[in-house]
Amino acid sequence: MKITTILGSPRKKGNTANVLGMFEERVAQGHEVDRINITEYKVNGCLGCGACQKKSDEPGCVQKDDAVSLFGRMTEADVVIYASPLYCWSFSAQMKALIDRHFCLVKNYGTPDHKSLVDGKRTALLVTCGGPVEDNADLIQEIFNRVNLYAKCDVIGKYILPFCTTPDALGDEAAEMAKKMAGDITG
Ligand SMILES: Cc1cc2nc3c(=O)[nH]c(=O)nc-3n(C[C@H](O)[C@H](O)[C@H](O)COP(=O)(O)O)c2cc1C
């Protein structure tokens, strides 16, 4: 199985990277892991120009940054993991830019011809946050659900690690979550 992981944190050795790394270590034996550190790429915000909606079988985005090539790597994967720190109850801005750009992968939304270039892709969400899950990391899960409905993807898991302080202080909960995630996704 090919697993593409997207690290949406600007901190390459932060909490999210740390837990994602634990997951990747677990699945690396027997599976191919392709890590995308989002901050190493140029992903602009969506221009909302609608040019992509005039193309039906290709992204058709007019922007010449890295988003479409990242979508190529995601398209090749069996599973895509979106890993983000919780920023103001939502995704990091870097991850949100990539999510907005999914607009070019979805055609005719809201009509009977609704189509997605990533139809059926299996996805999972990994979030680390400083606070609790309740009334804090709830909206990001709902947004993830809706984006996946929009893109016709199949959410196979959502994993939230609350009360994170520093990467060094991540405890057994982090390791347990990475283990469960690996089991769910590859098992
Ligand atoms: C700009 C910013 C916004 C944040 N917003 C929240 C928040 O809304 N809720 C929360 O629980 N933690 C919030 N945090 C804390 C981070 O989610 C938490 O420290 C996370 O584990 C950082 O992940 P990282 O080390 O991978 O960057 C915020 C941190 C920053 C820097």
The ligand as an SDF file (V2000), in Angstrom:
LIG
                    3D

 31 33  0  0  0  0  0  0  0  0999 V2000
   -1.2800   30.0720   15.8840 C   0  0  0  0  0  0  0  0  0  0  0  0
   -1.6370   28.9970   16.8560 C   0  0  0  0  0  0  0  0  0  0  0  0
   -2.9690   28.7340   17.1010 C   0  0  0  0  0  0  0  0  0  0  0  0
   -3.3270   27.7200   17.9940 C   0  0  0  0  0  0  0  0  0  0  0  0
   -4.6580   27.4660   18.2100 N   0  0  0  0  0  0  0  0  0  0  0  0
   -5.0070   26.4570   19.0530 C   0  0  0  0  0  0  0  0  0  0  0  0
   -6.3770   26.1490   19.2790 C   0  0  0  0  0  0  0  0  0  0  0  0
   -7.2980   26.7640   18.7240 O   0  0  0  0  0  0  0  0  0  0  0  0
   -6.6660   25.1350   20.1320 N   0  0  0  0  0  0  0  0  0  0  0  0
   -5.6850   24.4010   20.7630 C   0  0  0  0  0  0  0  0  0  0  0  0
   -6.0150   23.4990   21.5270 O   0  0  0  0  0  0  0  0  0  0  0  0
   -4.3810   24.6520   20.5350 N   0  0  0  0  0  0  0  0  0  0  0  0
   -4.0140   25.6520   19.6990 C   0  0  0  0  0  0  0  0  0  0  0  0
   -2.6850   25.9070   19.4620 N   0  0  0  0  0  0  0  0  0  0  0  0
   -1.6720   24.9890   20.0170 C   0  0  0  0  0  0  0  0  0  0  0  0
   -1.2360   23.9470   18.9760 C   0  0  0  0  0  0  0  0  0  0  0  0
   -2.3370   23.3310   18.3400 O   0  0  0  0  0  0  0  0  0  0  0  0
   -0.4070   22.8250   19.5920 C   0  0  0  0  0  0  0  0  0  0  0  0
    0.6650   23.3450   20.3090 O   0  0  0  0  0  0  0  0  0  0  0  0
    0.0690   21.8590   18.5390 C   0  0  0  0  0  0  0  0  0  0  0  0
    0.4070   20.6280   19.1290 O   0  0  0  0  0  0  0  0  0  0  0  0
    1.2530   22.4110   17.7720 C   0  0  0  0  0  0  0  0  0  0  0  0
    1.6720   21.4490   16.8410 O   0  0  0  0  0  0  0  0  0  0  0  0
    3.1210   21.5140   16.1800 P   0  0  0  0  0  0  0  0  0  0  0  0
    4.1220   21.3630   17.2750 O   0  0  0  0  0  0  0  0  0  0  0  0
    3.1430   20.3700   15.2380 O   0  0  0  0  0  0  0  0  0  0  0  0
    3.2320   22.8050   15.4540 O   0  0  0  0  0  0  0  0  0  0  0  0
   -2.3130   26.9430   18.6220 C   0  0  0  0  0  0  0  0  0  0  0  0
   -0.9650   27.2240   18.3630 C   0  0  0  0  0  0  0  0  0  0  0  0
   -0.6290   28.2390   17.5160 C   0  0  0  0  0  0  0  0  0  0  0  0
    0.8340   28.5150   17.2420 C   0  0  0  0  0  0  0  0  0  0  0  0
  1  2  1  0
  2  3  1  0
  2 30  2  0
  3  4  2  0
  4  5  1  0
  4 28  1  0
  5  6  2  0
  6  7  1  0
  6 13  1  0
  7  8  2  0
  7  9  1  0
  9 10  1  0
 10 11  2  0
 10 12  1  0
 12 13  2  0
 13 14  1  0
 14 15  1  0
 14 28  1  0
 15 16  1  0
 16 17  1  0
 16 18  1  0
 18 19  1  0
 18 20  1  0
 20 21  1  0
 20 22  1  0
 22 23  1  0
 23 24  1  0
 24 25  2  0
 24 26  1  0
 24 27  1  0
 28 29  2  0
 29 30  1  0
 30 31  1  0
M  END
$$$$
